Amino acid sequence: MRSFLCGLLAAGSILAQNSFTPGTKPFIAYDAPILALTHVRVIDGTGAVAAPDQTIVIDHGRIASTGPAATVRLPGSALVLDLTGQTAIPGLVGMHEHLFYPSMPGVPLYSEHAFSFPRLYLASGVTTARTAGTLEPATDLNVKKLIDAGRMPGPKMLITVGYIEGPGSFAVQMPELKTAGDGRRFVEYWASQGAHSFKAYMNISRAALQSAIQAAHERGLQVTGHLCSVGFHEAAALGIDNLEHGIITDVEYLPGKQPDLCIPGPLADQLARLDPQEKTMQSIIKDLVAHNVAVTSTLAVFEVAPPLQPRFLDALAPHAALNYLAARDQLSATSRRTSALRVQKEAAFERAFVAAGGLLVAGCDPTGNGSAMAGFGDQRNIELLVEGGFTPLEAIHIATLNGARLLKQDVQIGSIAVGKAADLVVLDGDPSQRIADIEKVRLVFKDGVAYDPAKLLQSVKGRVGIH
């Protein structure tokens, strides 16, 4: 009887893996029930050193065994892939993702990219994506359902509905929550629709934020925030779970800051004086750590003129490419220096935060001036973490297992370990020695199914800026 039930379960798993619709099938490279990735270098996501010449056995979507290639037994029915010279890392856990992108220069509208962005994320190695806010909550929630049903390619989506915002937002697509009751009703409604978490924004009041946090926590849900009107000390005391972007969005320590009001800053001269070892900054860091508030690194969105890559321009629609290149050419020397200063100061803060015991996660935030595109920006953020002083192994740990820990999914994802979901990225080269190899994605495994990144990228060529 037991063997019969096991047979039924195995058959069910095979059927589940082969239930992909025509919208997904063209992008699948391998979907065998049992695969063996042999002679591969493994960076497991825990921060441990890279292990050479390893084998990973995947059985019906989970990691069944892993270890030195000479000692791991290969199941007779396994599809064997020889990955000599390549590296396996855990799937990236993107913690500040969006399905929208800047629309037109000078216009505060962001168009939904429900077609292209899930493909870009997956092609870049992001197997789990938390959307840190959405301007079309119903669209994002329905995209998640389509991906989960195998009807379109994309990462595992966790939808952060937002924004918990007050009057005065720069974007006309955001709500205006004025009272504590508004905050609670917003959370209650979207939680009932399937929201995974919520995001507070720059003009929210403390009263509305507090009620939203209470309502979310009553339902076992989290609240993150890109704040301005509310300071980091205040947000930590209110019970916020996560803060986006880090110290360069906090203005509580600046002259003229009034309760519940957002002021511009920090400006270039204020950034120049920012020192994570200074007493005020250390007080903020200690408070965040004491209240278990995680910080999301989004260095890539502050880099206004990153290295210009052909793949970036290929993904853009012609009009979007022209708009982007024109705006990039018009960047002043001051803008470029300020951008570099933001990245430098935020990276220093993040190092100090981690040194104090803080949980640092990472994401892309494909907004700003458009330089941080979905997926590509996640890879660039890892590179910037390394440029900012983290080791490659630390940066990969931040972008994988740390995100899983904040999501409370580290038993299932975030590292390469027996029993976990087979969410893996196979890279040409060795990112522990050359972090730029993080961009050389050959295969992306999500629940043991291998996707072809080249085909995914080809499918979105000329699409970004449209949908």
C-alpha positions as CSV (number, residue, x, y, z in Angstrom):
1,M,0.0,0.0,0.0
2,R,2.8,2.4,0.9
3,S,4.6,1.8,-2.4
4,F,1.3,2.4,-4.2
5,L,0.8,5.8,-2.4
6,C,4.4,6.8,-3.1
7,G,3.8,6.0,-6.8
8,L,0.8,8.2,-6.9
9,L,2.7,11.0,-5.2
10,A,5.5,10.7,-7.7
11,A,3.1,10.6,-10.6
12,G,1.4,13.7,-9.3
13,S,4.7,15.6,-9.1
14,I,5.6,14.6,-12.7
15,L,2.2,15.8,-13.9
16,A,2.7,19.1,-12.0
17,Q,6.0,19.6,-13.6
18,N,4.6,18.9,-17.1
19,S,1.5,21.0,-16.7
20,F,3.0,24.2,-18.2
21,T,0.9,25.9,-20.8
22,P,2.2,27.0,-24.2
23,G,3.0,30.4,-22.6
24,T,5.7,28.8,-20.5
25,K,6.9,25.7,-22.3
26,P,9.1,27.5,-24.9
27,F,11.3,28.8,-22.1
28,I,11.9,25.5,-20.3
29,A,15.3,23.9,-21.0
30,Y,14.9,20.9,-18.8
31,D,11.9,19.5,-16.8
32,A,13.0,16.0,-16.0
33,P,11.7,14.6,-12.7
34,I,15.3,13.8,-11.6
35,L,18.3,15.8,-12.6
36,A,22.0,15.6,-11.5
37,L,24.1,18.7,-11.9
38,T,27.6,17.3,-11.9
39,H,31.1,18.7,-11.5
40,V,29.8,22.2,-10.6
41,R,31.3,24.7,-8.2
42,V,28.8,25.4,-5.4
43,I,28.3,28.7,-3.5
44,D,25.6,27.6,-1.1
45,G,24.4,31.1,0.0
46,T,25.4,30.7,3.7
47,G,28.6,32.7,3.2
48,A,30.7,29.6,3.2
49,V,33.6,29.3,0.7
50,A,32.9,28.0,-2.8
51,A,33.1,24.2,-3.0
52,P,34.7,22.9,-6.2
53,D,33.6,19.8,-8.2
54,Q,30.2,19.1,-6.5
55,T,27.1,17.3,-7.6
56,I,23.6,18.4,-6.8
57,V,20.8,15.9,-7.3
58,I,17.3,17.3,-7.8
59,D,14.3,15.0,-7.3
60,H,10.9,16.3,-8.2
61,G,11.7,19.9,-7.5
62,R,13.7,19.5,-4.3
63,I,17.4,19.1,-3.6
64,A,17.8,15.4,-2.7
65,S,21.5,15.3,-2.2
66,T,24.6,17.4,-2.6
67,G,28.3,16.9,-2.1
68,P,31.6,16.1,-3.8
69,A,31.1,14.7,-7.3
70,A,33.2,11.6,-6.4
71,T,30.9,10.6,-3.5
72,V,27.4,11.5,-4.6
73,R,25.5,8.5,-6.1
74,L,23.6,9.4,-9.3
75,P,20.1,7.9,-9.6
76,G,19.9,5.7,-12.7
77,S,16.9,7.6,-14.0
78,A,18.6,11.0,-13.6
79,L,19.1,13.4,-16.5
80,V,22.8,14.3,-16.0
81,L,24.2,17.7,-16.8
82,D,28.0,18.2,-16.8
83,L,28.6,21.7,-15.5
84,T,32.4,21.7,-15.4
85,G,33.7,25.2,-15.1
86,Q,30.4,26.6,-13.9
87,T,29.0,27.7,-10.6
88,A,25.6,27.1,-8.9
89,I,24.3,29.6,-6.4
90,P,20.9,29.8,-4.8
91,G,18.1,31.6,-6.7
92,L,18.2,35.3,-5.9
93,V,15.6,36.5,-3.4
94,G,14.8,40.0,-4.7
95,M,13.4,42.1,-1.8
96,H,12.6,45.4,-3.6
97,E,11.0,44.5,-6.9
98,H,8.3,46.2,-8.9
99,L,6.2,45.4,-12.0
100,F,6.3,49.1,-13.1
101,Y,8.9,51.3,-14.7
102,P,9.3,55.0,-15.5
103,S,6.9,55.9,-18.3
104,M,8.0,59.2,-19.8
105,P,10.6,61.8,-18.6
106,G,9.1,64.5,-16.6
107,V,5.7,62.8,-16.2
108,P,4.9,61.2,-12.8
109,L,3.4,58.0,-14.3
110,Y,4.7,54.5,-14.1
111,S,3.4,52.0,-16.6
112,E,2.8,48.4,-15.5
113,H,5.2,45.9,-17.0
114,A,3.4,42.7,-16.2
115,F,4.7,41.0,-19.4
116,S,8.4,41.8,-19.5
117,F,9.4,42.2,-15.9
118,P,8.6,38.7,-14.6
119,R,10.7,37.3,-17.6
120,L,13.6,39.7,-16.9
121,Y,13.6,38.8,-13.2
122,L,13.7,35.0,-13.9
123,A,16.2,35.4,-16.7
124,S,18.5,37.2,-14.3
125,G,18.4,34.5,-11.6
126,V,15.7,36.0,-9.4
127,T,13.6,33.0,-8.4
128,T,11.7,34.8,-5.6
129,A,10.6,38.4,-5.9
130,R,8.9,40.5,-3.2
131,T,7.3,43.5,-4.9
132,A,8.0,46.4,-2.6
133,G,4.8,48.3,-3.6
134,T,2.5,48.3,-6.6
135,L,0.5,50.9,-8.4
136,E,-1.8,48.2,-9.8
137,P,-2.5,45.8,-6.9
138,A,-5.1,43.7,-8.7
139,T,-2.7,43.3,-11.7
140,D,0.2,42.2,-9.5
141,L,-2.0,39.7,-7.6
142,N,-3.3,38.2,-10.9
143,V,0.2,38.0,-12.4
144,K,1.2,36.0,-9.4
145,K,-1.7,33.6,-10.0
146,L,-0.8,33.2,-13.6
147,I,2.9,32.4,-12.7
148,D,1.8,30.0,-10.0
149,A,-0.5,28.2,-12.4
150,G,2.3,27.8,-14.9
151,R,0.6,30.0,-17.5
152,M,3.4,32.5,-17.8
153,P,7.1,32.5,-16.8
154,G,8.4,34.4,-13.8
155,P,9.7,34.1,-10.3
156,K,7.7,33.2,-7.2
157,M,5.9,36.5,-6.5
158,L,5.1,37.8,-3.1
159,I,2.9,40.9,-3.6
160,T,3.5,43.9,-1.3
161,V,0.3,46.0,-1.8
162,G,0.8,49.7,-1.4
163,Y,1.2,52.3,-0.9
164,I,0.4,53.3,2.6
165,E,0.7,56.9,1.7
166,G,-0.6,60.2,2.8
167,P,-1.5,63.4,0.9
168,G,1.3,64.9,-1.2
169,S,2.7,62.0,-3.1
170,F,4.7,62.6,-6.3
171,A,2.7,59.9,-8.1
172,V,-1.0,60.4,-9.0
173,Q,-1.5,56.6,-8.8
174,M,-1.0,56.4,-5.1
175,P,-3.8,56.5,-2.5
176,E,-4.1,59.2,0.2
177,L,-4.6,57.7,3.7
178,K,-5.2,60.5,6.2
179,T,-6.3,58.9,9.4
180,A,-5.6,55.9,11.6
181,G,-8.9,54.4,10.3
182,D,-7.7,54.8,6.7
183,G,-4.6,52.9,7.4
184,R,-6.4,50.0,9.1
185,R,-9.1,49.8,6.4
186,F,-6.5,49.8,3.6
187,V,-4.6,46.8,5.2
188,E,-7.8,44.9,6.0
189,Y,-9.1,45.1,2.4
190,W,-5.9,44.2,0.6
191,A,-5.1,41.4,3.1
192,S,-8.4,39.9,2.2
193,Q,-7.4,40.0,-1.5
194,G,-4.2,38.1,-1.0
195,A,-1.5,40.7,-0.2
196,H,1.7,39.3,1.3
197,S,2.8,42.5,2.9
198,F,2.5,46.3,2.8
199,K,4.7,49.3,2.1
200,A,4.5,52.7,3.9
201,Y,5.6,55.7,1.9
202,M,7.0,59.2,2.2
203,N,4.0,61.3,3.4
204,I,2.3,58.9,5.8
205,S,1.5,60.1,9.3
206,R,2.6,58.2,12.4
207,A,-1.0,57.5,13.4
208,A,-2.0,56.0,10.0
209,L,1.3,54.0,9.9
210,Q,0.8,52.6,13.4
211,S,-2.7,51.4,12.7
212,A,-1.6,49.8,9.4
213,I,1.3,48.0,11.2
214,Q,-1.1,46.8,13.9
215,A,-3.6,45.5,11.4
216,A,-0.9,43.8,9.3
217,H,0.7,42.1,12.4
218,E,-2.7,40.9,13.5
219,R,-2.8,38.9,10.3
220,G,0.8,37.7,10.4
221,L,1.8,40.1,7.6
222,Q,4.8,42.5,7.4
223,V,5.2,46.2,6.7
224,T,8.2,47.8,5.0
225,G,8.7,51.4,4.3
226,H,10.4,54.0,2.2
227,L,9.9,56.8,4.7
228,C,10.4,60.5,5.0
229,S,7.6,62.0,7.2
230,V,8.3,59.3,9.8
231,G,11.8,58.9,11.0
232,F,13.7,55.6,11.5
233,H,13.6,55.8,15.3
234,E,9.8,56.5,15.1
235,A,9.2,53.6,12.7
236,A,11.2,51.2,14.8
237,A,9.2,52.1,17.8
238,L,5.9,51.6,15.9
239,G,7.0,48.1,15.0
240,I,7.9,48.3,11.3
241,D,9.5,45.2,10.0
242,N,11.8,46.5,7.2
243,L,13.1,49.8,5.8
244,E,13.9,50.3,2.2
245,H,17.0,52.1,0.8
246,G,18.7,52.7,4.1
247,I,20.0,55.9,5.7
248,I,20.0,58.1,2.7
249,T,16.2,58.3,2.8
250,D,16.0,59.1,6.5
251,V,15.7,62.9,7.3
252,E,14.9,62.8,11.0
253,Y,18.3,64.1,11.9
254,L,18.2,67.1,9.5
255,P,17.5,70.7,10.6
256,G,13.9,71.8,10.2
257,K,12.4,68.3,10.3
258,Q,8.9,68.5,11.8
259,P,6.7,65.5,13.0
260,D,4.7,63.8,10.2
261,L,6.2,66.1,7.5
262,C,8.6,65.1,4.7
263,I,11.4,67.5,3.9
264,P,13.9,67.3,1.0
265,G,17.2,65.6,1.8
266,P,19.7,64.6,2.6
267,L,21.2,67.0,0.0
268,A,24.7,66.7,-1.4
269,D,26.5,68.7,1.3
270,Q,24.6,66.7,4.0
271,L,25.5,63.5,2.4
272,A,29.1,64.4,2.3
273,R,29.1,64.8,6.1
274,L,27.2,61.6,6.8
275,D,29.4,59.2,8.8
276,P,28.0,55.8,9.9
277,Q,30.4,55.9,12.9
278,E,29.1,59.2,14.1
279,K,27.0,59.2,17.3
280,T,23.6,60.0,15.6
281,M,24.1,57.3,12.9
282,Q,25.2,54.7,15.5
283,S,22.1,55.5,17.5
284,I,19.9,54.8,14.5
285,I,21.7,51.6,13.7
286,K,21.5,50.3,17.3
287,D,17.8,51.1,17.4
288,L,17.0,49.3,14.2
289,V,19.0,46.2,15.3
290,A,17.3,46.2,18.8
291,H,13.9,46.3,17.2
292,N,14.8,43.6,14.6
293,V,14.2,46.0,11.7
294,A,15.8,44.8,8.5
295,V,17.2,47.1,5.8
296,T,16.9,46.6,2.1
297,S,20.0,47.5,0.0
298,T,18.9,49.1,-3.3
299,L,22.3,50.7,-4.3
300,A,21.6,50.1,-8.0
301,V,18.6,52.6,-8.1
302,F,20.9,55.4,-6.9
303,E,23.4,54.8,-9.7
304,V,22.1,57.2,-12.3
305,A,24.7,56.3,-15.0
306,P,25.8,52.7,-14.6
307,P,27.9,51.0,-17.3
308,L,25.8,51.0,-20.4
309,Q,25.2,47.4,-21.6
310,P,23.8,46.2,-25.0
311,R,21.4,43.9,-23.2
312,F,19.9,46.9,-21.4
313,L,19.3,48.8,-24.6
314,D,18.1,45.7,-26.4
315,A,15.3,45.2,-23.8
316,L,14.1,48.8,-24.2
317,A,11.5,49.8,-26.8
318,P,12.9,52.2,-29.3
319,H,11.2,55.3,-27.9
320,A,12.2,54.3,-24.3
321,A,15.8,53.8,-25.4
322,L,15.9,57.3,-27.0
323,N,14.3,58.9,-23.9
324,Y,16.7,57.1,-21.6
325,L,19.8,57.9,-23.6
326,A,18.8,61.6,-24.0
327,A,18.2,62.0,-20.3
328,R,21.4,60.2,-19.4
329,D,23.4,62.5,-21.7
330,Q,21.9,65.5,-20.0
331,L,23.0,64.5,-16.5
332,S,25.1,67.2,-15.0
333,A,28.5,66.5,-13.5
334,T,26.9,67.5,-10.1
335,S,24.1,64.9,-10.6
336,R,26.7,62.2,-11.3
337,R,28.9,63.1,-8.3
338,T,25.8,63.2,-6.0
339,S,24.8,59.8,-7.3
340,A,28.2,58.3,-6.6
341,L,28.1,59.9,-3.1
342,R,24.8,58.3,-2.4
343,V,26.0,54.9,-3.3
344,Q,29.2,55.4,-1.3
345,K,27.5,56.6,1.8
346,E,24.7,54.1,1.8
347,A,27.2,51.2,1.3
348,A,29.2,52.5,4.3
349,F,26.0,52.6,6.3
350,E,25.1,49.0,5.2
351,R,28.5,47.7,6.3
352,A,28.1,49.3,9.7
353,F,24.5,48.0,10.0
354,V,25.6,44.4,9.3
355,A,28.6,44.8,11.6
356,A,26.2,45.7,14.4
357,G,24.2,42.6,13.8
358,G,21.5,44.0,11.4
359,L,19.8,41.9,8.8
360,L,20.6,43.3,5.3
361,V,18.6,42.1,2.3
362,A,18.8,43.3,-1.3
363,G,16.6,44.3,-4.3
364,C,16.6,46.2,-7.5
365,D,13.8,48.9,-7.4
366,P,13.4,49.5,-11.1
367,T,12.3,53.1,-10.8
368,G,14.5,56.2,-10.5
369,N,15.7,57.4,-13.9
370,G,15.3,53.9,-15.4
371,S,18.9,52.7,-15.0
372,A,18.0,49.9,-12.7
373,M,16.0,47.5,-14.9
374,A,14.2,44.5,-13.4
375,G,16.7,41.6,-12.9
376,F,19.7,43.4,-14.3
377,G,19.4,45.8,-11.4
378,D,19.4,42.9,-8.9
379,Q,22.7,41.7,-10.4
380,R,24.2,45.2,-10.4
381,N,23.2,45.6,-6.8
382,I,25.3,42.6,-5.8
383,E,28.2,44.0,-7.8
384,L,27.8,47.4,-5.9
385,L,27.7,45.6,-2.6
386,V,31.1,44.2,-3.5
387,E,32.4,47.5,-4.7
388,G,31.1,49.0,-1.4
389,G,33.3,46.6,0.7
390,F,31.4,43.3,1.1
391,T,33.1,40.2,-0.1
392,P,31.4,38.4,-3.1
393,L,30.3,35.6,-0.7
394,E,28.8,38.1,1.7
395,A,27.0,39.9,-1.2
396,I,25.5,36.6,-2.5
397,H,24.5,35.7,1.1
398,I,22.7,39.1,1.4
399,A,20.9,38.6,-1.9
400,T,19.8,35.0,-1.2
401,L,19.5,33.6,2.4
402,N,19.1,36.9,4.1
403,G,16.0,37.7,2.0
404,A,14.6,34.2,2.7
405,R,15.1,34.8,6.4
406,L,13.2,38.1,6.4
407,L,10.4,36.4,4.4
408,K,10.4,33.5,7.0
409,Q,11.0,31.1,4.1
410,D,14.6,30.1,4.8
411,V,13.5,26.5,5.5
412,Q,12.4,26.3,1.9
413,I,14.6,28.7,-0.1
414,G,17.7,30.9,0.1
415,S,20.5,28.3,0.2
416,I,21.6,25.1,-1.4
417,A,20.8,22.4,1.1
418,V,19.2,19.0,1.1
419,G,15.4,19.2,1.4
420,K,15.1,22.8,0.1
421,A,13.3,23.8,-3.1
422,A,15.6,23.4,-6.1
423,D,15.8,27.2,-6.8
424,L,19.3,27.5,-8.3
425,V,21.2,29.7,-10.8
426,V,24.0,28.2,-12.9
427,L,26.6,30.8,-13.9
428,D,29.5,30.6,-16.3
429,G,32.6,31.4,-14.3
430,D,33.2,32.0,-10.6
431,P,31.5,35.0,-8.9
432,S,33.4,34.3,-5.7
433,Q,36.5,35.5,-7.6
434,R,35.0,37.8,-10.2
435,I,31.6,39.2,-9.1
436,A,30.8,40.3,-12.6
437,D,30.2,36.6,-13.4
438,I,26.9,37.1,-11.6
439,E,25.6,38.3,-14.9
440,K,26.6,35.2,-16.9
441,V,23.4,33.2,-16.3
442,R,23.3,29.9,-18.2
443,L,20.3,28.2,-16.5
444,V,17.8,29.2,-13.8
445,F,16.1,26.4,-11.8
446,K,12.8,27.2,-10.1
447,D,11.4,24.2,-8.2
448,G,13.7,22.0,-10.2
449,V,12.5,23.2,-13.6
450,A,15.3,24.7,-15.6
451,Y,14.6,27.9,-17.7
452,D,16.6,29.2,-20.6
453,P,17.6,32.8,-19.8
454,A,18.6,33.6,-23.4
455,K,15.1,32.7,-24.7
456,L,13.5,34.7,-21.9
457,L,15.6,37.8,-22.8
458,Q,14.8,37.4,-26.5
459,S,11.1,37.3,-25.7
460,V,11.2,40.8,-24.1
461,K,13.5,42.4,-26.7
462,G,12.1,45.9,-27.4
463,R,9.3,45.5,-24.9
464,V,10.4,47.5,-21.8
465,G,8.8,50.9,-21.9
466,I,5.6,49.4,-23.3
467,H,4.5,46.5,-21.1
